[in-house]
Amino acid sequence: MSTRMAAGRPEDKAEKVLRVLVAIPAYGEEKSIGGIVSSLRRKLPYDVVVVNDGSLDGTSSQARGAGAITLDLPCNLGIGGALQTAYIFARDHGYDALVRIDADGQHEVEDIPRVLEPVLRGQADAVIGSRFLGENEYRVSIPRIFGIRFFRWLVRWNTGYRVTDPTSGFFAVNRRLIEFYSRNYPSDYPEVDAYILMHRLKARATEVPVRMYERAEGKSSITTFRAMYYMVKVTLSFFVNRIRRFG
Amino acid sequence: MNRITVLAVLASGILLLYILEMVRRRRLREEYSILWLAGGVIMLVFSLKRDWLEWVAGAVGIYYPPSFLFLIGMLFILLILIHFSITISRLYQMNKKIAQELALLKHGNPPPEPIREQEPDRLERRTG
């Protein structure tokens, strides 16, 4: 990691190599994390940071063994809190872009360049990978499609972003958003809220199609029992973020 | 003094003494004792001065004066609970920051140089 870091320093002015960090928040994903990290390291020239959100299983050691930088939170903060740790890391270590993927193997590592491209070219501040764009065989349950439609409408009505996959956990952001998110980011269920934050920053956001697989291991963080809480909490914090002041 | 007055005076007096003792022993911070003390003092005054209580209750249209005491008690409990919710939220923010800093510190490798074009962090207090 340190060699690549040195290579990305401002000294080489001729052609600035953009430094990318792949961030994976993980909680109890010891079975899948190792494979994801090693495939990332094999296929892409980017640093990988795994933020272990307080799990005591082998998540951290598996990730480290596969070549990731690991940040171990002493207690469980939720996906947003874990992800914010990665934003702070990216900010302090001078990364130009950050890509987030899930630890459970739902996202296709090979789609990362496609998600990154508009950010690296300076065409967008944020790019979100959508499982509903392009041809995709991802099957969504009926209650879930209801929730997704609701959030689509919520986001479009309040921010004007025409999103197809508002809860997607596969996205890339540029330096500007890294810096903002390192200071302001929701603690849990951050994806929908992020649209309000981007709207407040007048950020340019776009979607690209990505493949999405059924979960390889473990359970989704959103179980049926939590669905109602999820809807209420996200909707509430969405509206609060509209009228909030940010540091 | 009838029995209910004695009881009310005793209850609010004990509450006040207990809160003061906790503050004296540093088991309770001053800032958290203010609401308790204010509530206790008001309860004590209205328990002793029955005619004040009757006047205020009449002024706001309450026919049975002691129920005004319940109202005051409830309002103070409400205020104290809101105060606690705010405090818990602030503690959560601090806790989150500490956990994040700790994770970053444990990794070692401090930032090569502070890369901060923007003004320093204002997150600590302002944003919730």
HADDOCK unambig.tbl for C-alpha pairs under 7 A between the chains (distance, minus, plus):
assign (segid A and resid 71 and name CA) (segid B and resid 103 and name CA) 5.24 0.50 0.50
assign (segid A and resid 71 and name CA) (segid B and resid 104 and name CA) 6.20 0.50 0.50
assign (segid A and resid 71 and name CA) (segid B and resid 107 and name CA) 6.13 0.50 0.50
assign (segid A and resid 72 and name CA) (segid B and resid 103 and name CA) 4.99 0.50 0.50
assign (segid A and resid 73 and name CA) (segid B and resid 99 and name CA) 5.83 0.50 0.50
assign (segid A and resid 73 and name CA) (segid B and resid 100 and name CA) 6.38 0.50 0.50
assign (segid A and resid 73 and name CA) (segid B and resid 103 and name CA) 4.97 0.50 0.50
assign (segid A and resid 74 and name CA) (segid B and resid 99 and name CA) 5.98 0.50 0.50
assign (segid A and resid 74 and name CA) (segid B and resid 103 and name CA) 7.00 0.50 0.50
assign (segid A and resid 75 and name CA) (segid B and resid 99 and name CA) 6.95 0.50 0.50
assign (segid A and resid 77 and name CA) (segid B and resid 96 and name CA) 6.81 0.50 0.50
assign (segid A and resid 85 and name CA) (segid B and resid 100 and name CA) 5.53 0.50 0.50
assign (segid A and resid 92 and name CA) (segid B and resid 111 and name CA) 5.31 0.50 0.50
assign (segid A and resid 92 and name CA) (segid B and resid 114 and name CA) 6.53 0.50 0.50
assign (segid A and resid 92 and name CA) (segid B and resid 115 and name CA) 6.01 0.50 0.50
assign (segid A and resid 93 and name CA) (segid B and resid 111 and name CA) 5.54 0.50 0.50
assign (segid A and resid 93 and name CA) (segid B and resid 112 and name CA) 6.92 0.50 0.50
assign (segid A and resid 94 and name CA) (segid B and resid 115 and name CA) 6.83 0.50 0.50
assign (segid A and resid 183 and name CA) (segid B and resid 123 and name CA) 6.26 0.50 0.50
assign (segid A and resid 245 and name CA) (segid B and resid 127 and name CA) 6.91 0.50 0.50
assign (segid A and resid 246 and name CA) (segid B and resid 127 and name CA) 6.24 0.50 0.50
assign (segid A and resid 247 and name CA) (segid B and resid 122 and name CA) 5.25 0.50 0.50
assign (segid A and resid 247 and name CA) (segid B and resid 123 and name CA) 5.71 0.50 0.50
assign (segid A and resid 247 and name CA) (segid B and resid 127 and name CA) 6.68 0.50 0.50
